[in-house]
Amino acid sequence: MRLDRYISRGRILDLGSADMEGALVELLNLTVERFPDLHRDSLLKGLLRRESTMTTYLGLGVAMPHVRVKMGRRYVLAVGRSHYGIRYDGAMENEPVRLVFMLIADEKARDYLQVLAALARLLKEQDFVDSLVQAPDLETLYDRLFIGFGGIAAKAVAAPQSRVNRVVLREAEKIARGSGCTGLMVFGDTFTGNFESPAWKTSLKTILVTRSLTDAEDHPAKFTETIQVRSFSNQRMAQLRSAVLVGLTRGLIVFNDRICCVGGMAGSNQFDTIVVVDVEKEFQTLLTGQADLLPGDVKPEVLERVIAVATELAVEGREGRPVGCLFVVGDSEKVDKLTKPLVLNPFYGYKEEDRNILNPFMDETIKEFSSIDGAFVIRGDGVVESAGSLIQAADYNHNLPSGLGSRHAAAAAISVATDCIALVVSSSSGQVTLFRRGVMMALTEKRVSA
């Protein structure tokens, strides 16, 4: 998502305030001066009200206060930088806020959560944030923001294409044509910098898989689509299964596709692996004779976000300890009839927008509540209905592999009883497993103990 259209040099300043309210007043004064139809006092009240109900601190010394109002434009963004740090109750201890991104959105803007998520992903990149904090002046800060918001990270330098890489890509095209493939998938995280896109001469659809913010529009003539999938493993093409799953849910890939995949060890800067994947064979056990991998009421971006949060929990845990948890996505009305609360629902009473999994400020909330026994129940549009829910779906005919416990059994059972997808994070192995109609598929490999 391109964000450069929302940034203006006239709405960037160095802050003099030592607290968040003062910083917001400075940013609002700058904004109202340009847009006199906006009312500073009502905006300030709205921003502070949101801060009192849910923190807008992202980490790395960055806060993103935001509010929705009725106005004649979709978004207004103002950016403040503090050289000395701002006191903020929502920040981590000894981590003062150095950057404040204030977003004002029209109440009818449909992609509001997507814009928040795109901003949050970019502002969680340590190198990019450091480049903004350390910019020698506001002109340089604006230039770095503009470049970053255009989808090109400030740190990124195109990785040089070696002779080996050129040969591998050329041979991959030949293998794809010779084996009847319908697409080529390239894993860009093989490189430490931006992947230098090849000049494809093929009529096959080409897909770039990466954890970075590079968009398909940044490669208009080189890649048909881009799939953003984060990987925490250095194994060759560790993102492969998740990338194909995302491609299926988005409709970029269909079940009768055969995909030629090219990748290497993450960060090695050299391709060393070519794999041909027959999608239907890879996922046939999960489909069990059905063609709808994604439940009808589940949005693809919701499943992608849940997978991302589950994967982060699997690797990072909480406070250095592994955490096991269960997510049930879709068919929430029927799921609700097969669950009962183990604790008071921590999401009760909040606006749907504030408890939507697509809202980037939900990440830490979800991770914090992951230690509660029971499942997260999530609607197909991303709204989190409850946490700490006990699954009461009976499944007497299901035999799971040895070593899998009650969470996996509950996930299998609820995925049979309802039209949902269940995701389990194992507290012992760190493996993330997806269940659909009782069939399980591992999305990540097991963690190896040191």
C-alpha positions as CSV (number, residue, x, y, z in Angstrom):
1,M,0.0,0.0,0.0
2,R,1.5,3.3,-1.1
3,L,1.5,5.9,1.8
4,D,3.6,8.6,0.2
5,R,0.4,10.5,-1.0
6,Y,-0.5,11.2,2.7
7,I,2.8,12.7,3.8
8,S,3.5,16.5,3.5
9,R,6.7,18.4,4.4
10,G,4.4,21.1,5.9
11,R,3.1,18.6,8.5
12,I,6.5,17.4,9.9
13,L,8.1,19.2,12.9
14,D,10.5,18.8,15.7
15,L,8.5,18.6,19.0
16,G,9.2,20.8,22.0
17,S,6.7,19.1,24.3
18,A,7.7,16.6,27.0
19,D,4.4,14.8,27.2
20,M,2.0,13.2,24.7
21,E,-0.9,15.7,25.1
22,G,1.5,18.6,24.4
23,A,2.9,16.8,21.3
24,L,-0.6,16.3,20.0
25,V,-1.5,20.0,20.5
26,E,1.6,20.9,18.5
27,L,0.7,18.5,15.7
28,L,-2.9,19.6,15.7
29,N,-2.0,23.3,15.5
30,L,0.1,22.5,12.4
31,T,-2.8,20.5,10.9
32,V,-5.6,22.9,11.6
33,E,-3.6,25.7,10.1
34,R,-3.6,23.9,6.8
35,F,-7.2,22.5,7.1
36,P,-9.3,25.1,8.9
37,D,-12.5,23.0,8.7
38,L,-10.9,20.6,11.3
39,H,-11.6,21.5,15.0
40,R,-8.6,21.2,17.2
41,D,-10.3,20.8,20.5
42,S,-12.7,18.1,19.4
43,L,-9.8,16.2,17.6
44,L,-7.7,16.4,20.8
45,K,-10.5,15.0,22.9
46,G,-11.0,12.2,20.5
47,L,-7.3,11.3,20.4
48,L,-6.9,11.4,24.2
49,R,-10.1,9.4,24.6
50,R,-8.7,6.6,22.4
51,E,-5.4,6.7,24.3
52,S,-7.3,6.2,27.6
53,T,-9.0,3.0,26.3
54,M,-6.1,1.4,24.2
55,T,-2.5,2.3,23.9
56,T,-1.3,3.4,20.4
57,Y,2.3,2.7,21.2
58,L,4.0,0.5,18.6
59,G,7.4,0.0,20.2
60,L,10.8,1.2,19.1
61,G,10.0,4.6,20.5
62,V,7.1,5.1,18.1
63,A,3.5,6.1,18.9
64,M,0.6,6.4,16.3
65,P,-2.3,8.2,17.9
66,H,-5.3,8.1,15.5
67,V,-9.0,9.2,15.3
68,R,-11.9,9.1,12.9
69,V,-14.0,12.1,12.1
70,K,-16.2,13.5,9.4
71,M,-14.1,15.5,7.0
72,G,-13.7,16.2,3.3
73,R,-10.6,14.2,2.7
74,R,-9.7,10.5,3.4
75,Y,-6.6,10.9,5.6
76,V,-4.4,13.6,7.2
77,L,-1.1,12.6,8.6
78,A,1.2,14.7,10.8
79,V,4.6,13.6,12.1
80,G,6.5,14.9,15.1
81,R,10.0,14.0,16.2
82,S,11.4,14.5,19.7
83,H,15.1,14.7,20.3
84,Y,14.8,14.2,24.0
85,G,11.9,11.8,24.2
86,I,8.3,12.1,25.3
87,R,6.8,10.7,28.5
88,Y,4.1,8.3,27.6
89,D,2.3,5.9,30.0
90,G,1.7,3.3,27.2
91,A,5.4,3.0,26.4
92,M,7.8,0.4,27.7
93,E,9.8,1.3,30.7
94,N,13.0,3.4,29.9
95,E,11.8,3.7,26.2
96,P,10.6,7.3,25.6
97,V,8.7,8.1,22.5
98,R,10.8,9.7,19.8
99,L,8.4,9.7,16.9
100,V,4.7,10.5,16.9
101,F,2.6,9.7,13.8
102,M,-0.8,11.4,14.2
103,L,-3.4,10.0,11.7
104,I,-6.8,11.6,11.2
105,A,-9.2,9.6,9.0
106,D,-12.5,10.2,7.5
107,E,-15.2,8.1,9.2
108,K,-16.2,6.7,5.8
109,A,-12.7,5.6,4.8
110,R,-13.1,1.9,4.1
111,D,-9.4,0.9,4.1
112,Y,-8.8,2.6,7.5
113,L,-7.5,-0.6,9.2
114,Q,-5.4,-1.5,6.2
115,V,-3.7,2.0,6.3
116,L,-3.1,1.6,10.0
117,A,-1.6,-1.9,9.5
118,A,0.6,-0.7,6.6
119,L,2.0,2.2,8.7
120,A,2.5,-0.1,11.7
121,R,4.4,-2.7,9.6
122,L,6.8,0.0,8.3
123,L,7.3,1.6,11.7
124,K,8.3,-1.7,13.3
125,E,11.4,-1.9,11.1
126,Q,14.3,-0.9,13.5
127,D,16.6,0.4,10.7
128,F,13.9,2.6,9.2
129,V,12.9,4.1,12.6
130,D,16.5,4.7,13.4
131,S,17.0,6.5,10.1
132,L,14.1,8.9,10.9
133,V,15.3,9.6,14.5
134,Q,18.8,10.2,13.4
135,A,18.0,12.4,10.3
136,P,20.1,15.6,10.6
137,D,17.2,17.9,9.7
138,L,13.5,17.9,8.8
139,E,14.2,17.9,5.0
140,T,16.1,14.7,5.3
141,L,13.5,13.3,7.6
142,Y,10.8,14.1,5.0
143,D,12.9,12.5,2.2
144,R,13.3,9.3,4.1
145,L,9.7,9.2,5.0
146,F,8.6,9.8,1.4
147,I,10.9,7.0,0.2
148,G,9.8,4.6,2.9
149,F,6.1,5.3,2.4
150,G,6.6,4.7,-1.3
151,G,7.4,1.0,-0.5
152,I,11.2,1.3,-0.7
153,A,12.8,1.0,2.8
154,A,15.5,3.6,3.4
155,K,18.0,0.8,4.3
156,A,17.4,-1.1,1.1
157,V,20.0,-1.5,-1.5
158,A,19.4,-3.7,-4.5
159,A,21.3,-7.0,-4.1
160,P,23.7,-7.6,-7.0
161,Q,22.8,-10.4,-9.3
162,S,25.7,-12.8,-9.5
163,R,26.3,-15.1,-12.4
164,V,25.0,-18.0,-10.4
165,N,21.8,-16.2,-9.6
166,R,21.2,-15.3,-13.3
167,V,21.9,-18.9,-14.3
168,V,19.5,-20.3,-11.7
169,L,16.7,-17.9,-12.7
170,R,17.2,-18.7,-16.4
171,E,17.1,-22.5,-15.8
172,A,14.1,-22.1,-13.5
173,E,12.2,-20.6,-16.5
174,K,13.2,-23.6,-18.6
175,I,12.2,-26.1,-15.9
176,A,8.8,-24.3,-15.4
177,R,8.0,-24.5,-19.1
178,G,9.2,-28.1,-19.4
179,S,7.2,-29.3,-16.4
180,G,4.0,-27.6,-17.4
181,C,4.1,-25.0,-14.5
182,T,1.6,-22.2,-14.5
183,G,3.7,-19.8,-12.4
184,L,7.1,-18.9,-11.1
185,M,7.5,-18.0,-7.4
186,V,10.7,-16.2,-6.2
187,F,11.7,-16.0,-2.6
188,G,13.1,-12.5,-2.2
189,D,14.3,-12.9,1.4
190,T,17.2,-14.9,0.0
191,F,18.8,-11.5,-0.2
192,T,19.7,-9.1,2.6
193,G,18.8,-6.0,0.5
194,N,16.0,-5.4,-2.0
195,F,15.8,-8.2,-4.6
196,E,16.8,-6.9,-8.0
197,S,13.9,-8.1,-10.1
198,P,14.7,-10.0,-13.3
199,A,13.5,-9.0,-16.7
200,W,11.1,-11.9,-17.2
201,K,10.5,-13.0,-20.8
202,T,7.9,-15.6,-19.8
203,S,4.1,-15.5,-20.1
204,L,3.8,-17.3,-16.8
205,K,2.5,-15.5,-13.8
206,T,5.4,-14.5,-11.5
207,I,5.0,-14.1,-7.8
208,L,7.5,-12.5,-5.4
209,V,7.4,-13.8,-1.8
210,T,9.0,-11.5,0.8
211,R,8.7,-10.3,4.4
212,S,9.4,-6.7,3.3
213,L,6.9,-4.0,2.4
214,T,7.6,-4.1,-1.3
215,D,4.4,-3.9,-3.2
216,A,3.5,-5.5,-6.5
217,E,3.1,-1.9,-7.9
218,D,6.8,-1.4,-7.3
219,H,7.5,-4.1,-9.9
220,P,4.8,-3.4,-12.5
221,A,6.6,-5.1,-15.4
222,K,8.5,-7.8,-13.4
223,F,6.1,-9.6,-11.0
224,T,2.5,-10.3,-11.4
225,E,1.8,-10.4,-7.7
226,T,3.6,-10.0,-4.3
227,I,2.9,-12.1,-1.3
228,Q,4.1,-10.8,2.1
229,V,4.8,-13.7,4.4
230,R,7.1,-13.4,7.4
231,S,9.6,-16.2,8.1
232,F,11.5,-16.8,11.3
233,S,13.5,-19.6,9.9
234,N,16.8,-19.7,7.9
235,Q,15.8,-22.9,6.1
236,R,15.6,-22.8,2.4
237,M,12.2,-21.4,1.3
238,A,10.8,-21.7,4.8
239,Q,7.9,-19.5,3.7
240,L,6.8,-21.9,0.9
241,R,3.8,-23.6,2.5
242,S,2.4,-20.4,4.0
243,A,3.0,-18.5,0.8
244,V,1.1,-21.0,-1.3
245,L,-1.7,-21.0,1.4
246,V,-2.0,-17.2,1.2
247,G,-1.9,-17.4,-2.6
248,L,-4.8,-19.9,-2.5
249,T,-6.9,-17.8,-0.2
250,R,-6.4,-14.6,-2.3
251,G,-7.1,-16.4,-5.5
252,L,-3.6,-15.8,-6.9
253,I,-3.1,-19.5,-7.1
254,V,-5.7,-22.2,-7.9
255,F,-5.7,-25.9,-7.0
256,N,-4.7,-27.2,-10.4
257,D,-1.7,-24.9,-10.6
258,R,1.9,-26.2,-10.7
259,I,4.4,-23.6,-9.4
260,C,8.2,-23.5,-9.9
261,C,9.7,-22.0,-6.8
262,V,13.2,-20.4,-6.7
263,G,15.0,-19.6,-3.4
264,G,17.9,-20.1,-1.1
265,M,19.0,-19.7,2.5
266,A,17.6,-16.5,4.0
267,G,20.2,-13.7,3.8
268,S,22.7,-15.8,1.7
269,N,22.3,-13.6,-1.4
270,Q,22.4,-16.6,-3.6
271,F,19.7,-18.9,-5.1
272,D,20.5,-22.5,-4.7
273,T,17.2,-24.3,-4.8
274,I,14.5,-24.9,-7.5
275,V,11.4,-26.8,-6.4
276,V,8.3,-27.7,-8.5
277,V,5.1,-27.7,-6.3
278,D,1.9,-29.4,-7.5
279,V,-0.6,-27.4,-5.4
280,E,-3.4,-30.0,-5.5
281,K,-1.1,-32.8,-4.3
282,E,0.4,-30.6,-1.6
283,F,-2.9,-29.6,-0.1
284,Q,-5.1,-32.6,-1.1
285,T,-5.3,-34.0,2.5
286,L,-6.4,-30.7,3.8
287,L,-9.1,-30.3,1.1
288,T,-10.6,-33.7,1.7
289,G,-12.5,-33.6,-1.5
290,Q,-13.6,-30.0,-1.1
291,A,-12.5,-27.0,-3.1
292,D,-13.0,-24.2,-0.5
293,L,-10.0,-24.1,1.7
294,L,-11.1,-20.7,3.0
295,P,-14.5,-20.6,4.9
296,G,-17.0,-18.5,3.1
297,D,-17.2,-15.8,5.7
298,V,-13.5,-15.4,6.3
299,K,-11.6,-12.6,4.6
300,P,-8.2,-13.7,3.2
301,E,-6.4,-10.8,5.0
302,V,-7.9,-11.9,8.3
303,L,-6.5,-15.4,8.0
304,E,-3.1,-14.0,7.0
305,R,-3.1,-11.7,10.0
306,V,-4.0,-14.6,12.4
307,I,-1.2,-16.7,10.9
308,A,1.3,-13.9,11.4
309,V,0.4,-13.3,15.0
310,A,0.4,-17.1,15.7
311,T,3.8,-17.4,14.1
312,E,5.2,-14.5,16.1
313,L,3.9,-16.1,19.3
314,A,5.4,-19.4,18.4
315,V,8.9,-17.9,18.0
316,E,8.9,-15.1,20.5
317,G,6.6,-16.4,23.3
318,R,5.9,-14.1,26.1
319,E,8.6,-12.8,28.5
320,G,11.0,-15.4,27.2
321,R,8.6,-18.4,27.8
322,P,6.9,-20.4,25.1
323,V,3.1,-19.9,24.9
324,G,0.5,-22.3,23.6
325,C,-2.7,-20.9,22.2
326,L,-5.7,-21.6,19.9
327,F,-7.4,-19.4,17.4
328,V,-10.8,-20.2,15.9
329,V,-11.6,-18.2,12.8
330,G,-15.0,-18.0,11.0
331,D,-18.5,-19.3,11.5
332,S,-18.5,-17.5,14.9
333,E,-22.3,-17.9,15.5
334,K,-22.1,-21.7,15.4
335,V,-18.8,-21.7,17.2
336,D,-20.3,-19.6,20.0
337,K,-22.9,-22.3,20.6
338,L,-20.1,-24.8,21.1
339,T,-18.0,-22.8,23.6
340,K,-18.3,-21.4,27.1
341,P,-16.2,-18.8,28.8
342,L,-13.5,-19.8,31.2
343,V,-12.9,-16.2,32.3
344,L,-14.7,-12.9,31.9
345,N,-14.4,-11.9,28.2
346,P,-11.6,-9.2,28.1
347,F,-13.0,-7.9,24.7
348,Y,-16.5,-7.3,25.9
349,G,-17.8,-3.8,25.4
350,Y,-15.1,-2.5,23.1
351,K,-15.9,-1.1,19.6
352,E,-15.6,-3.7,16.8
353,E,-13.0,-1.5,15.1
354,D,-10.8,-1.5,18.3
355,R,-10.9,-5.3,18.7
356,N,-10.4,-6.2,15.0
357,I,-7.4,-8.4,14.4
358,L,-6.5,-6.2,11.5
359,N,-6.0,-3.3,13.8
360,P,-2.2,-3.2,14.4
361,F,-2.7,-2.2,18.0
362,M,-4.4,-5.5,18.7
363,D,-1.1,-7.4,18.3
364,E,0.2,-6.8,21.8
365,T,-3.3,-7.3,23.3
366,I,-3.7,-10.7,21.6
367,K,-0.2,-11.7,22.7
368,E,-0.9,-10.6,26.3
369,F,-4.1,-12.6,26.5
370,S,-2.6,-15.6,24.9
371,S,-1.5,-16.9,28.3
372,I,-5.2,-17.3,29.3
373,D,-6.4,-20.9,29.0
374,G,-8.9,-21.3,26.2
375,A,-9.4,-20.2,22.6
376,F,-9.7,-16.9,20.8
377,V,-12.9,-16.8,18.8
378,I,-12.6,-14.5,15.8
379,R,-15.2,-13.5,13.2
380,G,-14.5,-13.9,9.5
381,D,-14.2,-10.1,9.2
382,G,-11.5,-10.0,11.9
383,V,-13.5,-8.9,15.0
384,V,-12.3,-10.8,18.1
385,E,-15.4,-12.0,19.9
386,S,-13.8,-13.6,22.9
387,A,-10.7,-15.0,24.6
388,G,-10.4,-17.7,27.2
389,S,-13.2,-19.8,25.6
390,L,-13.5,-23.5,26.3
391,I,-14.3,-25.6,23.2
392,Q,-17.1,-28.1,23.8
393,A,-17.3,-29.7,20.4
394,A,-17.2,-33.5,20.6
395,D,-15.1,-35.5,18.2
396,Y,-14.8,-39.2,19.2
397,N,-13.5,-40.5,15.9
398,H,-10.4,-38.3,15.6
399,N,-7.0,-39.9,16.1
400,L,-4.2,-37.3,16.4
401,P,-0.5,-38.1,16.2
402,S,1.1,-38.9,19.5
403,G,2.5,-35.8,21.3
404,L,-0.4,-33.6,20.4
405,G,-2.5,-32.5,23.4
406,S,-5.9,-31.0,24.3
407,R,-5.5,-27.8,22.2
408,H,-5.0,-29.8,19.0
409,A,-7.9,-32.1,19.9
410,A,-10.2,-29.1,20.5
411,A,-9.0,-27.5,17.2
412,A,-9.7,-30.7,15.2
413,A,-13.1,-31.0,16.8
414,I,-14.3,-27.5,16.2
415,S,-13.1,-27.5,12.6
416,V,-15.2,-30.6,12.0
417,A,-18.3,-29.3,13.8
418,T,-18.3,-25.8,12.2
419,D,-17.2,-24.2,9.0
420,C,-14.1,-22.6,10.5
421,I,-10.3,-22.7,10.4
422,A,-8.5,-23.4,13.7
423,L,-4.8,-22.5,14.3
424,V,-2.8,-24.0,17.2
425,V,0.5,-22.8,18.6
426,S,2.2,-25.6,20.5
427,S,3.8,-24.6,23.8
428,S,6.2,-27.5,23.6
429,S,7.5,-27.5,20.1
430,G,6.6,-23.9,18.9
431,Q,4.9,-25.5,15.8
432,V,2.0,-23.7,14.2
433,T,-0.7,-26.1,12.9
434,L,-3.8,-25.3,10.9
435,F,-6.9,-27.5,11.1
436,R,-9.7,-27.5,8.4
437,R,-12.5,-30.1,8.5
438,G,-10.5,-32.0,11.1
439,V,-7.4,-32.3,8.8
440,M,-4.2,-30.8,10.1
441,M,-1.3,-29.2,8.3
442,A,1.8,-27.8,9.9
443,L,2.7,-24.3,8.8
444,T,6.0,-24.1,10.5
445,E,8.6,-26.6,11.5
446,K,9.2,-27.7,15.1
447,R,11.6,-25.7,17.2
448,V,14.8,-27.6,18.0
449,S,15.9,-27.3,21.6
450,A,19.5,-26.1,22.1
